[in-house]
């Protein structure tokens, strides 16, 4: 079985061209956790601790109610099909966060207004890619 991955290495996902905010916003808390709030919680509390695959699968597991002892089998099944990467994350499309993948493929968030965001955007040793647009041109 082929395993697909959403991981990038030494890459910075910049906010989408049509991102509606000029300052980052923490996704609002709702009774049912949204994908944005789950991703924000995992990445902001554990910078550079998890890969994109870890974050995407953990959000899927929470939303789908997958138990701890089912996770290993489910993860293999989940990544047997291609999954949307963090370029499609609402954090980068809607909430104004850049997502940095370090040389080990672990991720952290940077607010668009932060000095660190600017530094990563201007670092020629890092691959840059934009988050996906919310609307077609």
Backbone as CSV, one residue per row, in Angstrom:
resi,resn,N_x,N_y,N_z,CA_x,CA_y,CA_z,C_x,C_y,C_z
1,UNK,0.843,-1.188,0.000,0.000,0.000,0.000,0.888,1.251,0.000
2,UNK,0.630,2.142,-0.948,1.404,3.383,-1.024,0.933,4.332,0.073
3,UNK,1.895,4.919,0.766,1.572,5.890,1.814,1.870,7.287,1.270
4,UNK,0.873,8.158,1.309,1.025,9.542,0.863,1.430,10.389,2.064
5,UNK,2.031,11.538,1.805,2.429,12.419,2.901,2.065,13.859,2.574
6,UNK,1.844,14.651,3.622,1.579,16.082,3.456,2.769,16.890,3.972
7,UNK,3.831,16.189,4.369,4.973,16.854,4.992,5.811,17.638,3.977
8,UNK,6.266,18.794,4.417,7.241,19.594,3.683,8.480,19.655,4.573
9,UNK,9.626,19.987,3.974,10.856,20.171,4.728,11.425,21.533,4.365
10,UNK,11.863,22.285,5.378,12.479,23.595,5.172,11.642,24.473,4.240
11,UNK,10.354,24.570,4.552,9.402,25.292,3.712,8.537,26.198,4.578
12,UNK,8.205,27.367,4.043,7.320,28.300,4.741,6.066,28.502,3.900
13,UNK,4.919,28.170,4.471,3.634,28.404,3.803,3.162,29.795,4.219
14,UNK,3.168,30.703,3.258,2.734,32.075,3.526,1.211,32.142,3.441
15,UNK,0.632,33.188,4.041,-0.825,33.314,4.004,-1.312,33.439,2.559
16,UNK,-2.547,33.064,2.337,-3.147,33.106,0.999,-3.226,34.543,0.492
17,UNK,-3.162,34.692,-0.833,-3.269,36.024,-1.444,-4.576,36.701,-1.057
18,UNK,-5.626,35.912,-0.882,-6.935,36.495,-0.568,-7.313,36.348,0.918
19,UNK,-6.293,36.183,1.766,-6.553,36.109,3.209,-7.205,37.427,3.646
20,UNK,-8.348,37.363,4.365,-9.088,38.586,4.690,-8.520,39.415,5.847
21,UNK,-7.481,38.950,6.532,-6.976,39.684,7.691,-5.538,40.163,7.465
22,UNK,-5.201,41.302,8.056,-3.828,41.800,7.970,-3.085,41.557,9.283
23,UNK,-3.830,41.159,10.325,-3.248,40.724,11.599,-3.854,39.357,11.905
24,UNK,-3.024,38.453,12.410,-3.535,37.103,12.666,-4.645,37.133,13.717
25,UNK,-5.533,36.152,13.627,-6.628,35.990,14.580,-6.642,34.543,15.052
26,UNK,-6.841,34.364,16.355,-7.005,33.014,16.884,-8.391,32.543,16.457
27,UNK,-8.485,31.332,15.882,-9.810,30.847,15.469,-10.778,30.849,16.663
28,UNK,-12.021,31.297,16.453,-12.974,31.358,17.561,-13.306,29.968,18.107
29,UNK,-13.508,29.889,19.416,-13.894,28.624,20.046,-15.390,28.430,19.862
30,UNK,-15.764,27.275,19.366,-17.181,26.942,19.225,-17.413,25.687,20.043
31,UNK,-18.690,25.355,20.246,-19.000,24.168,21.043,-18.328,22.932,20.419
32,UNK,-18.526,22.764,19.128,-17.872,21.696,18.367,-16.582,22.286,17.821
33,UNK,-15.434,21.685,18.142,-14.156,22.251,17.670,-14.087,22.220,16.154
34,UNK,-13.645,23.341,15.593,-13.474,23.418,14.140,-12.091,22.897,13.775
35,UNK,-11.896,22.631,12.503,-10.583,22.199,12.020,-9.548,23.271,12.359
36,UNK,-9.902,24.538,12.141,-8.976,25.638,12.427,-8.586,25.667,13.900
37,UNK,-9.564,25.523,14.793,-9.236,25.592,16.225,-8.428,24.373,16.672
38,UNK,-8.702,23.203,16.112,-7.908,22.000,16.435,-6.462,22.167,15.964
39,UNK,-6.291,22.604,14.720,-4.940,22.790,14.187,-4.193,23.845,14.993
40,UNK,-4.875,24.939,15.311,-4.246,26.013,16.078,-3.780,25.509,17.436
41,UNK,-4.669,24.769,18.107,-4.360,24.241,19.441,-3.124,23.339,19.411
42,UNK,-3.108,22.403,18.478,-1.999,21.443,18.402,-0.676,22.142,18.075
43,UNK,-0.684,22.982,17.031,0.580,23.579,16.574,1.062,24.669,17.532
44,UNK,0.158,25.524,18.017,0.606,26.641,18.872,1.085,26.159,20.237
45,UNK,0.510,25.072,20.739,0.947,24.552,22.042,2.211,23.697,21.941
46,UNK,2.509,23.230,20.733,3.654,22.320,20.546,4.461,22.703,19.305
47,UNK,5.034,23.930,19.259,5.782,24.316,18.057,6.961,23.378,17.792
48,UNK,7.106,23.018,16.539,8.192,22.145,16.062,8.225,20.782,16.760
49,UNK,7.071,20.326,17.220,7.006,19.007,17.844,6.366,17.978,16.917
50,UNK,5.488,18.450,16.019,4.745,17.529,15.148,4.949,17.870,13.681
51,UNK,4.861,16.824,12.841,4.907,17.032,11.397,3.503,17.400,10.918
52,UNK,3.417,17.830,9.681,2.124,18.125,9.057,1.229,16.880,9.102
53,UNK,1.782,15.714,8.756,1.002,14.471,8.807,0.437,14.231,10.205
54,UNK,1.260,14.466,11.237,0.808,14.267,12.622,-0.393,15.157,12.924
55,UNK,-0.289,16.432,12.552,-1.350,17.409,12.844,-2.625,17.047,12.085
56,UNK,-2.491,16.789,10.785,-3.650,16.488,9.950,-4.344,15.211,10.423
57,UNK,-3.559,14.180,10.742,-4.189,12.939,11.210,-4.825,13.125,12.586
58,UNK,-4.167,13.837,13.493,-4.719,14.046,14.838,-6.066,14.770,14.754
59,UNK,-6.155,15.767,13.892,-7.434,16.479,13.706,-8.504,15.535,13.165
60,UNK,-8.125,14.705,12.203,-9.053,13.706,11.652,-9.508,12.741,12.752
61,UNK,-8.558,12.292,13.576,-8.870,11.337,14.653,-9.848,11.951,15.658
62,UNK,-9.614,13.206,16.036,-10.498,13.890,16.990,-11.892,14.034,16.389
63,UNK,-11.963,14.537,15.157,-13.253,14.767,14.489,-14.013,13.451,14.262
64,UNK,-13.272,12.364,14.021,-13.904,11.083,13.717,-14.077,10.187,14.942
65,UNK,-13.609,10.646,16.100,-13.745,9.850,17.319,-12.933,8.559,17.295
66,UNK,-11.758,8.596,16.726,-10.887,7.405,16.655,-10.165,7.254,17.991
67,UNK,-10.251,6.061,18.558,-9.626,5.828,19.864,-8.117,5.641,19.727
68,UNK,-7.402,5.822,20.840,-5.940,5.685,20.854,-5.484,4.360,20.249
69,UNK,-6.132,3.254,20.651,-5.655,1.948,20.173,-6.038,1.663,18.720
70,UNK,-6.870,2.482,18.103,-7.202,2.319,16.681,-6.325,3.194,15.791
71,UNK,-5.630,4.157,16.406,-4.941,5.195,15.635,-3.914,4.664,14.639
72,UNK,-3.084,3.724,15.060,-2.019,3.251,14.170,-2.593,2.672,12.878
73,UNK,-3.587,1.789,13.005,-4.216,1.164,11.849,-4.949,2.218,11.005
74,UNK,-5.672,3.094,11.670,-6.433,4.140,10.979,-5.523,5.115,10.238
75,UNK,-4.372,5.424,10.851,-3.442,6.374,10.222,-2.938,5.812,8.892
76,UNK,-2.588,4.530,8.884,-2.116,3.890,7.658,-3.207,3.964,6.588
77,UNK,-4.437,3.660,6.969,-5.586,3.719,6.071,-5.797,5.153,5.558
78,UNK,-5.738,6.117,6.472,-5.961,7.533,6.156,-4.962,8.024,5.109
79,UNK,-3.684,7.686,5.283,-2.657,8.155,4.357,-2.457,7.236,3.154
80,UNK,-3.301,6.207,3.009,-3.238,5.385,1.796,-3.840,6.168,0.624
81,UNK,-4.597,7.221,0.938,-5.118,8.150,-0.070,-4.447,9.497,0.175
82,UNK,-4.282,10.272,-0.876,-3.710,11.606,-0.715,-4.626,12.465,0.158
83,UNK,-4.051,13.308,1.000,-4.811,14.202,1.875,-4.396,15.641,1.598
84,UNK,-5.310,16.597,1.823,-4.928,18.003,1.645,-3.830,18.385,2.642
85,UNK,-2.817,19.110,2.163,-1.722,19.530,3.035,-2.103,20.808,3.774
86,UNK,-1.181,21.325,4.582,-1.471,22.527,5.365,-1.589,23.795,4.516
87,UNK,-1.303,23.715,3.206,-1.566,24.865,2.333,-3.063,25.138,2.270
88,UNK,-3.875,24.116,2.577,-5.331,24.305,2.565,-5.872,24.611,3.965
89,UNK,-4.995,24.779,4.941,-5.420,25.041,6.316,-6.097,26.405,6.437
90,UNK,-7.212,26.457,7.165,-7.850,27.754,7.407,-6.933,28.718,8.174
91,UNK,-5.935,28.194,8.880,-5.010,29.076,9.609,-4.270,29.994,8.635
92,UNK,-3.870,29.452,7.496,-3.129,30.236,6.495,-4.054,30.904,5.475
93,UNK,-5.244,30.338,5.276,-6.177,30.900,4.296,-7.023,32.027,4.886
94,UNK,-7.419,31.894,6.133,-8.410,32.802,6.719,-7.913,33.580,7.954
95,UNK,-7.047,32.937,8.771,-6.709,33.514,10.075,-5.353,34.221,10.164
96,UNK,-4.600,34.262,9.069,-3.380,35.066,9.042,-2.145,34.461,9.692
97,UNK,-2.025,33.139,9.628,-0.827,32.483,10.172,-0.024,31.827,9.069
98,UNK,1.292,32.109,9.053,2.200,31.377,8.199,2.574,30.086,8.922
99,UNK,2.863,29.045,8.161,3.201,27.748,8.755,4.600,27.358,8.282
100,UNK,5.523,27.281,9.242,6.904,26.939,8.906,7.167,25.462,9.185
101,UNK,7.751,24.788,8.194,8.199,23.393,8.326,9.716,23.459,8.434
102,UNK,10.284,23.010,9.554,11.733,23.089,9.720,12.442,21.981,8.941
103,UNK,13.756,21.860,9.125,14.528,20.865,8.360,14.167,19.428,8.723
104,UNK,13.493,19.235,9.857,13.020,17.893,10.226,11.554,17.693,9.831
105,UNK,10.946,18.688,9.192,9.549,18.584,8.774,8.548,18.876,9.884
106,UNK,9.018,19.407,11.007,8.117,19.744,12.124,7.604,21.163,11.919
107,UNK,6.362,21.434,12.376,5.711,22.705,12.042,5.517,23.648,13.234
108,UNK,5.484,24.951,12.910,5.177,26.004,13.888,4.416,27.102,13.153
109,UNK,3.662,27.897,13.924,2.863,28.995,13.364,3.534,30.334,13.613
110,UNK,3.380,31.249,12.652,3.870,32.612,12.817,2.809,33.587,12.344
111,UNK,2.448,34.525,13.217,1.459,35.547,12.882,2.002,36.416,11.756
112,UNK,1.125,36.781,10.825,1.542,37.548,9.654,2.191,38.882,10.029
113,UNK,1.789,39.453,11.166,2.347,40.755,11.567,3.663,40.633,12.339
114,UNK,4.114,39.423,12.599,5.317,39.235,13.429,6.617,39.432,12.652
115,UNK,7.658,39.807,13.382,8.989,39.945,12.782,9.461,38.606,12.230
116,UNK,9.161,37.525,12.959,9.605,36.196,12.538,8.967,35.795,11.200
117,UNK,7.700,36.178,10.990,7.033,35.901,9.706,7.807,36.594,8.581
118,UNK,8.141,37.872,8.802,8.888,38.639,7.791,10.255,38.007,7.528
119,UNK,10.905,37.593,8.611,12.227,36.974,8.495,12.149,35.694,7.647
120,UNK,11.161,34.847,7.921,10.996,33.602,7.167,10.644,33.893,5.705
121,UNK,9.786,34.885,5.478,9.389,35.260,4.108,10.577,35.736,3.287
122,UNK,11.544,36.360,3.960,12.699,36.931,3.257,13.932,36.032,3.273
123,UNK,13.836,34.862,3.891,14.984,33.953,4.006,15.124,33.145,2.717
124,UNK,16.195,33.419,1.966,16.367,32.753,0.665,16.742,31.272,0.790
125,UNK,17.081,30.806,1.993,17.443,29.390,2.154,16.212,28.511,2.396
126,UNK,15.043,29.141,2.487,13.801,28.407,2.756,12.914,28.454,1.512
127,UNK,12.302,27.331,1.186,11.338,27.287,0.092,10.058,27.971,0.564
128,UNK,9.491,28.839,-0.275,8.240,29.499,0.073,7.130,29.040,-0.858
129,UNK,5.949,28.887,-0.294,4.764,28.578,-1.082,3.591,29.285,-0.422
130,UNK,2.615,29.658,-1.202,1.449,30.362,-0.642,0.369,29.357,-0.260
131,UNK,-0.397,29.713,0.757,-1.583,28.918,1.087,-2.547,29.030,-0.097
132,UNK,-3.419,28.062,-0.214,-4.385,28.071,-1.313,-5.388,29.211,-1.122
133,UNK,-5.806,29.765,-2.234,-6.803,30.834,-2.204,-8.154,30.264,-1.764
134,UNK,-8.964,31.093,-1.153,-10.313,30.667,-0.768,-11.254,30.733,-1.967
135,UNK,-11.004,31.712,-2.823,-11.877,31.897,-3.997,-11.057,31.777,-5.257
136,UNK,-11.687,31.244,-6.287,-11.013,31.183,-7.597,-10.916,32.578,-8.164
137,UNK,-9.901,32.791,-8.984,-9.737,34.119,-9.629,-10.853,34.367,-10.620
